[in-house]
Amino acid sequence: MTGSFEGGILVVEDNAENREWLCEILGSAFPHAVLHQAATLAQAYELSRDHIYHLMLIDIHLPDGSGIELVRQIQSKPGKTWCVMATAYDDDDN
């Protein structure tokens, strides 16, 4: 099923294979969306300064910090960004 979503999407995932896979799925589901990707928090912060995203898929554990900090920063900005945390951890702490 494809959606009519036409906003920006940012995938923040340090594992290149997983990042490409997620981008492939999102590109298929939302063919008109502008899709960006970042492997680190620093890259994600830089991209989020220059672009507006309506959806962000964010890994919790990144090489340079926690994706949770990125969510807090994004949610403090005006506007609405849907943040989805992606992780392989199955415990409540993560």
Contacts in CASP RR format, 6 or more apart in sequence:
PFRMAT RR
TARGET T0000
AUTHOR 0000-0000-0000
METHOD contacts of the structure
MODEL  1
MTGSFEGGILVVEDNAENREWLCEILGSAFPHAVLHQAATLAQAYELSRD
HIYHLMLIDIHLPDGSGIELVRQIQSKPGKTWCVMATAYDDDDN
1 29 0 8 1.000
2 28 0 8 1.000
2 29 0 8 1.000
2 30 0 8 1.000
2 31 0 8 1.000
3 29 0 8 1.000
3 30 0 8 1.000
4 32 0 8 1.000
5 29 0 8 1.000
5 30 0 8 1.000
5 32 0 8 1.000
5 33 0 8 1.000
5 54 0 8 1.000
5 55 0 8 1.000
6 30 0 8 1.000
6 32 0 8 1.000
6 33 0 8 1.000
7 30 0 8 1.000
7 32 0 8 1.000
7 33 0 8 1.000
7 34 0 8 1.000
7 52 0 8 1.000
7 53 0 8 1.000
7 54 0 8 1.000
7 55 0 8 1.000
8 33 0 8 1.000
8 34 0 8 1.000
8 35 0 8 1.000
8 36 0 8 1.000
8 51 0 8 1.000
8 52 0 8 1.000
8 53 0 8 1.000
8 54 0 8 1.000
8 55 0 8 1.000
9 26 0 8 1.000
9 30 0 8 1.000
9 33 0 8 1.000
9 34 0 8 1.000
9 35 0 8 1.000
9 36 0 8 1.000
9 53 0 8 1.000
9 54 0 8 1.000
9 55 0 8 1.000
9 56 0 8 1.000
9 57 0 8 1.000
10 36 0 8 1.000
10 37 0 8 1.000
10 38 0 8 1.000
10 44 0 8 1.000
10 47 0 8 1.000
10 48 0 8 1.000
10 51 0 8 1.000
10 53 0 8 1.000
10 55 0 8 1.000
10 56 0 8 1.000
10 57 0 8 1.000
11 19 0 8 1.000
11 22 0 8 1.000
11 23 0 8 1.000
11 26 0 8 1.000
11 35 0 8 1.000
11 36 0 8 1.000
11 37 0 8 1.000
11 38 0 8 1.000
11 56 0 8 1.000
11 57 0 8 1.000
12 37 0 8 1.000
12 38 0 8 1.000
12 39 0 8 1.000
12 41 0 8 1.000
12 43 0 8 1.000
12 44 0 8 1.000
12 56 0 8 1.000
12 57 0 8 1.000
12 58 0 8 1.000
12 59 0 8 1.000
12 62 0 8 1.000
12 67 0 8 1.000
12 70 0 8 1.000
13 19 0 8 1.000
13 22 0 8 1.000
13 37 0 8 1.000
13 39 0 8 1.000
13 57 0 8 1.000
13 58 0 8 1.000
13 59 0 8 1.000
13 86 0 8 1.000
14 39 0 8 1.000
14 40 0 8 1.000
14 59 0 8 1.000
14 61 0 8 1.000
14 62 0 8 1.000
14 63 0 8 1.000
15 59 0 8 1.000
16 39 0 8 1.000
18 59 0 8 1.000
19 37 0 8 1.000
19 39 0 8 1.000
22 57 0 8 1.000
22 86 0 8 1.000
23 35 0 8 1.000
23 37 0 8 1.000
26 33 0 8 1.000
26 35 0 8 1.000
26 57 0 8 1.000
27 33 0 8 1.000
27 35 0 8 1.000
33 55 0 8 1.000
34 51 0 8 1.000
36 47 0 8 1.000
36 51 0 8 1.000
36 53 0 8 1.000
38 44 0 8 1.000
38 46 0 8 1.000
38 47 0 8 1.000
39 62 0 8 1.000
39 63 0 8 1.000
40 62 0 8 1.000
40 63 0 8 1.000
40 64 0 8 1.000
41 62 0 8 1.000
41 64 0 8 1.000
41 65 0 8 1.000
41 66 0 8 1.000
41 67 0 8 1.000
41 69 0 8 1.000
41 70 0 8 1.000
42 64 0 8 1.000
44 56 0 8 1.000
44 58 0 8 1.000
44 67 0 8 1.000
44 70 0 8 1.000
45 70 0 8 1.000
45 73 0 8 1.000
48 70 0 8 1.000
48 73 0 8 1.000
48 74 0 8 1.000
52 81 0 8 1.000
53 74 0 8 1.000
53 81 0 8 1.000
54 80 0 8 1.000
54 81 0 8 1.000
54 82 0 8 1.000
55 81 0 8 1.000
55 82 0 8 1.000
55 84 0 8 1.000
56 70 0 8 1.000
56 71 0 8 1.000
56 74 0 8 1.000
56 81 0 8 1.000
56 82 0 8 1.000
56 83 0 8 1.000
56 84 0 8 1.000
57 84 0 8 1.000
57 86 0 8 1.000
58 67 0 8 1.000
58 70 0 8 1.000
58 71 0 8 1.000
58 83 0 8 1.000
58 84 0 8 1.000
58 85 0 8 1.000
58 86 0 8 1.000
59 67 0 8 1.000
59 85 0 8 1.000
59 86 0 8 1.000
59 87 0 8 1.000
60 66 0 8 1.000
60 67 0 8 1.000
60 68 0 8 1.000
60 85 0 8 1.000
60 86 0 8 1.000
60 87 0 8 1.000
60 89 0 8 1.000
60 94 0 8 1.000
61 67 0 8 1.000
61 87 0 8 1.000
61 89 0 8 1.000
61 94 0 8 1.000
67 85 0 8 1.000
68 85 0 8 1.000
71 83 0 8 1.000
71 85 0 8 1.000
74 81 0 8 1.000
74 83 0 8 1.000
75 81 0 8 1.000
75 83 0 8 1.000
87 94 0 8 1.000
END
